[in-house]
Amino acid sequence: MIIYLRNTLLISFVLLLTGCGAYFNQPIAPQDARMAEVTNQTRKLKDLPKPLSPIVVGVYNFKDQTGQYKNIENGSTFSTAVTQGATTILIKALEDSKWFRPIERENLNNLLNERNIIRTTRDEYRKSADDPVQRLNPLLFAGILLEGGVISYDTNLMTGGVGARYFGTGGSSQYRQDRITVYLRAISTSTGEVLKTVNVSKTILSQSVDVGIFKYVNFQRLLEVETGFTKNEPTQMAVQEAIELAVHLLILEGIQDKLWTSADGEEKDKELVEEYLIEKQLEESTALYDRKYLKHDFKHAFNVSGGVALVDGDYTSGQLDYMAELGYKYRLIPELSISSRFQIFKLNSTEETNHWWLSESFNVEYNILPHDRLSPFIFAGPEILLFADDSPSLYLQRWDSFFALKFGAGLEYAVSDRVSFVLTGDFNRTFSDKIDNQPGGRRDDFFYTFGFGLNYHFGSKKSKLKTNEHF
């Protein structure tokens, strides 16, 4: 009875999960047509101040220049990976911004043919030859042409996932990230000069989640249940958002270079440019995969840390005890530094055997990701140990010195240009069996230290050069 009840509950639970998954992630009925989605960039374009005078622009062709087709697992397809309607998306973005007056140039022949039909029809159906000729309004000409296109579509820029399964029950999640890149340039029709060029990249995320059970719930009773969903960010929306941001940047950089101005005057233009420069500086300091890029111009760093120390000697009763550290680091190149560490710590072997020690080490440090906000590093170097306790000891006297080698690793997290938190752990290989005040056993004594502290960076020579560049 208990087994039957357990199996019933298990099946009910699985069916509940699959039902929820189907309800929340699967369409259950045809959907009505709806207006196109509005992106965050669309709102930003519409929130821009009005221009002093809208600019007449022409767009002949803003096309997909990648020539890339959709990837499928089996077979081939002639369906393109990027929408071929980028010109229409660009014209809509120009219209939403209110800064431009786009004129028809993509299908100019159709427009000219229609105007010829109007002229011919009016001439044929004039009531008399003396009637005045009804002329068409002249076509607007563009002061600026907008050119460019989608120049890159990178697939599988980042892939990954996670999963677990235990006795036939488990689930997994996978993701894939693609990226498109758009270039847009403004050209003066009077001189042919390229006035401004901007480029924008946008990632496209695809994600799948699945859960399944394959399990014998009773004798000759096999339960098999699967559920899951896949979500793909629409490529068209990614292209739309990239083009809208490109138009936004074109307007702001044009204001910065005084190619055009807003109706609100110079103060508003200055405010827009300052906000744009702050955002641009943040974007330029962000590397690929949306990682914060740090230049590490500072050559020197001072460290203060606190933590614990643990002895590994002849006793089996070693306990964690106090450790404090002061350090200095000189950066040779972003990846490589030399450092000196001064530590005071207590090695606690037993209640009766716990003594204070001093150490001074000189290390070579290698930073694995020197330009990231969170960076792992490793270090190693020689070390001198001094017995700094005046309590009675059988085998040690105050200021006895020993040679050791230090091997360690850590993580550094930069909270600002000058300040970073650091977490370290190191293994200290001594060449003496007296460290725990108990010579014996088959090997020398070791000890470990673990610390958490603060780094302060200073002494940048490059910063002075950069300051002078602005004058």
Secondary structure, 3 states (H helix, E strand, C coil): CHHHHHHHHHHHHHHHHHHHHHHHHCCCCCCCCCCCCCCHHHHHHHCCCCECCCEEEEECCCEECCCCECCCCCCCCCCECCCCCHHHHHHHHHHHHCCEEEEECCCHHHHHHHHHHHHHHHHHCCCCCCCCCCCCCCCCCCCEEEEEEEEEEEEEEEEEEEEEEECCEEEEEEEEEEEEEEEEEEEECCCCCEEEEEEEEEEEEEEEEEEEEEEEEECCEEEEEEEEEEEECCHHHHHHHHHHHHHHHHHHHHHHCCCCCECCCHHHHHHHHHHHHHHHHHHHCEEHHHEECCCCCEEEEEEEEEEEEEEECCCCCCECEEEEEEEEEEECCCCEEEEEEEEEEEEECCCCCEEEEEEEEEEEEEECCCCCCEEEEEEEEEEEEEECCCCCCCCCCCCCEEEEEEEEEEEEEECCCCEEEEEEEEEEEECCCCCCCCCCCCCCCEEEEEEEEEEEEEEECHHHHHHHHCC
